């Protein structure tokens, strides 16, 4: 019995020893596998250098280089021209206002006095044709309005050239603004006005157009070069002296306007009073 017990104990100890050996082998294999995986994950020196260069390049791209601020170039009055004085500018404005609004004002006053009973359809048509002639045909044909012909003035940009025709149209916007204001005023005082949503929209639009006049004045007041809205948008435009015959085509009408300019100059109306 003692021998049998000893044999059994020996067998159990051998089994335990084999289990321990197996466990140690499995642990060693596991450690080897982990070491191999770690070696694979670790980049080679060349790969690590490339990765560092890529990271630096990405950082360099992310850092935005500050843009150099563009210096504001002041638009200057062109050489070879004389700027129109205040007297010429004011007289030109008066002449253009007279051409554009004289007949229309006459039509309005006559209708108000007569209570709308007078038939002045032809006067109304002519009063609408005159502004179109002065503000569209004349600038398109000669680059100057009637007022500019009589005062021998013209518009000139910083390159010494006549500004685009669109500038002349937009520069005449005060005429549209005044007409819009007059139209809004007539609608407001009219007892027969029905205040529908459409009529309210029309009146608001007319009032906004009328606000172009004070808006342009305020813009000119605060601009560092005293440019109005349209002068600013077209890169600088000035009112300059014009030469005789400039913009004309030998037409009798233009010759007559030039003779009127001689008359205004002889009267001294185009010179500033000291």
C-alpha positions in Angstrom: 0.0 0.0 0.0 2.7 2.4 0.8 4.4 1.8 -2.5 1.1 2.4 -4.4 0.5 5.7 -2.6 4.1 6.8 -3.4 3.5 5.9 -7.1 0.3 7.9 -7.2 1.9 10.9 -5.6 4.7 10.7 -8.2 2.2 10.7 -11.0 0.3 13.6 -9.7 3.5 15.6 -9.3 4.6 14.8 -12.8 1.2 16.0 -14.1 1.5 19.2 -12.2 5.0 19.7 -13.5 3.9 19.1 -17.1 1.0 21.6 -16.6 3.5 24.2 -15.3 5.8 23.6 -18.2 2.9 24.0 -20.7 1.8 27.2 -19.0 5.3 28.6 -19.1 5.7 27.8 -22.8 2.3 29.4 -23.5 3.4 32.5 -21.6 6.7 32.6 -23.4 4.9 32.3 -26.8 2.4 35.1 -25.8 5.3 37.4 -24.7 7.1 36.7 -28.0 3.9 37.6 -30.0 3.5 40.8 -28.0 7.1 41.8 -28.6 6.7 41.1 -32.4 3.6 43.3 -32.5 5.3 46.1 -30.6 8.3 45.9 -33.1 5.9 46.1 -36.0 4.1 49.1 -34.5 7.3 51.0 -33.8 8.2 53.0 -37.0 11.7 52.8 -38.4 13.9 55.8 -38.1 13.3 56.7 -41.7 9.6 56.4 -41.4 9.6 58.5 -38.2 11.6 61.3 -40.0 9.1 61.3 -42.9 6.1 61.5 -40.5 7.8 64.4 -38.7 8.3 66.2 -42.0 4.7 65.6 -43.0 3.5 67.0 -39.7 5.7 70.1 -40.1 4.4 70.7 -43.6 0.8 70.4 -42.4 1.4 72.9 -39.6 3.1 75.3 -42.1 0.0 75.1 -44.3 -2.3 75.8 -41.4 -0.4 78.9 -40.4 -1.8 81.6 -42.6 0.6 84.2 -43.8 -0.8 87.7 -43.1 -1.9 89.5 -46.3 -0.2 92.7 -47.0 -2.7 95.6 -46.7 -3.3 97.4 -50.0 -2.6 101.0 -49.7 -5.5 103.2 -50.6 -4.6 105.2 -53.7 -6.3 108.6 -53.7 -8.0 109.4 -57.0 -6.5 112.8 -58.1 -7.8 115.4 -60.4 -6.3 114.7 -63.9 -3.6 116.9 -65.3 -4.4 119.2 -68.2 -7.8 120.2 -66.9 -9.0 123.1 -64.7 -11.6 122.4 -62.1 -14.8 124.3 -62.5 -15.4 127.0 -59.9 -18.4 127.3 -57.6 -20.2 129.9 -59.8 -20.1 127.7 -62.9 -21.2 124.6 -60.9 -24.2 126.5 -59.3 -25.2 128.1 -62.6 -25.0 124.7 -64.4 -27.3 123.3 -61.8 -29.8 126.1 -62.2 -29.9 125.8 -66.0 -30.4 122.0 -65.9 -33.2 122.4 -63.2 -34.9 125.0 -65.4 -34.7 122.8 -68.5 -35.9 119.7 -66.6 -38.6 121.2 -64.4 -39.8 124.5 -65.8 -42.7 123.1 -67.9 -43.5 120.4 -65.4 -43.8 123.0 -62.6 -46.0 125.1 -64.8 -48.2 122.2 -65.5 -48.6 121.4 -61.8 -49.3 125.0 -60.8 -51.8 125.4 -63.5 -53.7 122.3 -62.5 -53.7 123.2 -58.9 -55.0 126.7 -59.6 -57.6 125.5 -62.1 -58.6 122.6 -60.0 -57.7 120.1 -62.7 -60.2 121.5 -65.1 -57.6 122.8 -67.7 -56.5 120.5 -70.5 -52.7 120.7 -70.7 -51.9 117.3 -72.1 -49.5 118.7 -74.6 -47.7 120.7 -71.9 -47.4 117.5 -69.8 -45.9 115.5 -72.7 -43.4 118.3 -73.5 -42.5 118.6 -69.9 -41.6 114.9 -69.9 -39.7 115.0 -73.2 -37.4 117.9 -72.1 -35.8 116.0 -69.2 -35.3 112.9 -71.4 -33.7 115.1 -74.0 -31.4 116.8 -71.5 -30.5 113.8 -69.4 -30.4 111.0 -72.0 -29.9 112.3 -75.5 -27.5 115.2 -74.8 -25.1 113.1 -72.6 -25.2 110.2 -75.0 -24.6 112.4 -78.0 -22.2 115.0 -76.6 -21.3 113.8 -73.1 -22.7 117.1 -71.6 -26.0 118.4 -70.6 -27.5 121.8 -71.7 -26.4 123.3 -68.4 -22.8 122.1 -69.0 -22.8 123.5 -72.6 -23.9 126.9 -71.4 -21.4 127.0 -68.6 -18.6 125.3 -70.6 -18.1 122.5 -68.1 -17.9 118.8 -68.3 -17.4 115.6 -66.2 -14.0 114.1 -66.2 -12.6 111.0 -64.4 -9.1 110.5 -63.0 -7.8 109.3 -66.4 -8.9 112.6 -68.1 -11.7 110.9 -70.0 -15.5 111.4 -70.1 -17.1 108.9 -67.6 -19.4 106.2 -68.9 -22.9 107.0 -70.1 -24.3 105.1 -67.0 -22.7 107.7 -64.8 -24.6 110.5 -66.5 -27.8 108.6 -66.1 -27.2 108.0 -62.4 -26.0 111.5 -61.8 -29.3 112.7 -63.1 -31.1 110.7 -60.4 -32.0 113.9 -58.4 -34.5 114.6 -61.2 -36.1 111.2 -60.7 -35.9 111.8 -57.0 -37.6 115.2 -57.2 -40.3 113.8 -59.5 -40.8 110.8 -57.1 -41.1 113.2 -54.2 -43.6 115.3 -56.1 -45.6 112.2 -57.0 -45.6 110.9 -53.4 -46.8 114.3 -52.2 -49.6 114.5 -54.7 -50.8 111.0 -53.7 -50.6 111.8 -50.0 -52.7 115.0 -50.3 -55.2 113.5 -52.7 -58.6 112.8 -51.0 -59.4 110.1 -53.6 -56.4 107.9 -52.7 -57.3 104.4 -51.7 -54.7 103.1 -49.3 -54.4 99.6 -50.5 -51.3 97.5 -50.0 -50.2 98.2 -53.6 -50.6 102.0 -53.2 -48.7 101.9 -49.9 -45.8 100.1 -51.7 -45.8 102.7 -54.5 -45.7 105.6 -52.1 -42.9 104.0 -50.0 -40.9 103.3 -53.3 -41.3 107.0 -54.3 -40.2 108.2 -50.9 -37.1 105.9 -51.0 -36.2 107.3 -54.4 -36.6 110.8 -53.0 -34.2 110.0 -50.2 -31.4 109.6 -52.7 -31.0 113.4 -52.6 -30.2 113.7 -48.9 -28.4 110.4 -49.0 -26.0 111.7 -51.7 -25.5 115.0 -49.8 -24.6 113.1 -46.6 -22.2 110.8 -48.4 -20.5 113.8 -49.9 -20.3 115.5 -46.6 -18.5 112.7 -44.8 -16.3 111.4 -47.7 -12.6 112.3 -47.3 -12.5 113.6 -50.9 -16.0 115.0 -51.0 -17.2 112.4 -53.5 -20.9 111.8 -53.8 -22.4 108.3 -54.1 -21.9 108.1 -57.9 -18.5 109.7 -58.0 -17.3 107.2 -55.5 -18.8 104.2 -57.4 -17.1 105.3 -60.6 -13.7 105.8 -59.1 -13.6 109.6 -58.9 -15.4 112.1 -61.2 -15.0 115.8 -61.2 -16.7 118.8 -62.7 -14.1 120.4 -65.0 -13.8 123.3 -67.5 -14.5 122.3 -71.1 -13.0 123.6 -74.3 -15.1 125.3 -77.0 -16.6 122.8 -79.4 -15.8 119.8 -77.1 -18.3 117.1 -77.5 -20.1 119.0 -80.3 -20.7 117.7 -83.9 -21.1 121.0 -85.7 -24.8 121.1 -85.1 -26.6 124.4 -85.1 -28.1 123.6 -81.7 -24.7 123.1 -80.1 -23.4 126.2 -81.8 -26.3 128.1 -80.3 -25.5 126.7 -76.9 -21.9 127.8 -77.2 -22.9 131.3 -78.1 -25.0 131.3 -74.9 -21.9 130.3 -73.0 -20.1 133.3 -74.4 -23.0 135.5 -73.3 -22.9 134.1 -69.7 -19.2 134.6 -69.5 -19.5 138.2 -70.8 -22.0 138.9 -68.1 -19.6 137.6 -65.4 -22.1 135.1 -64.1 -19.6 132.3 -64.2 -17.0 133.9 -62.0 -16.8 133.6 -58.2 -17.4 136.8 -56.4 -14.7 137.6 -53.8 
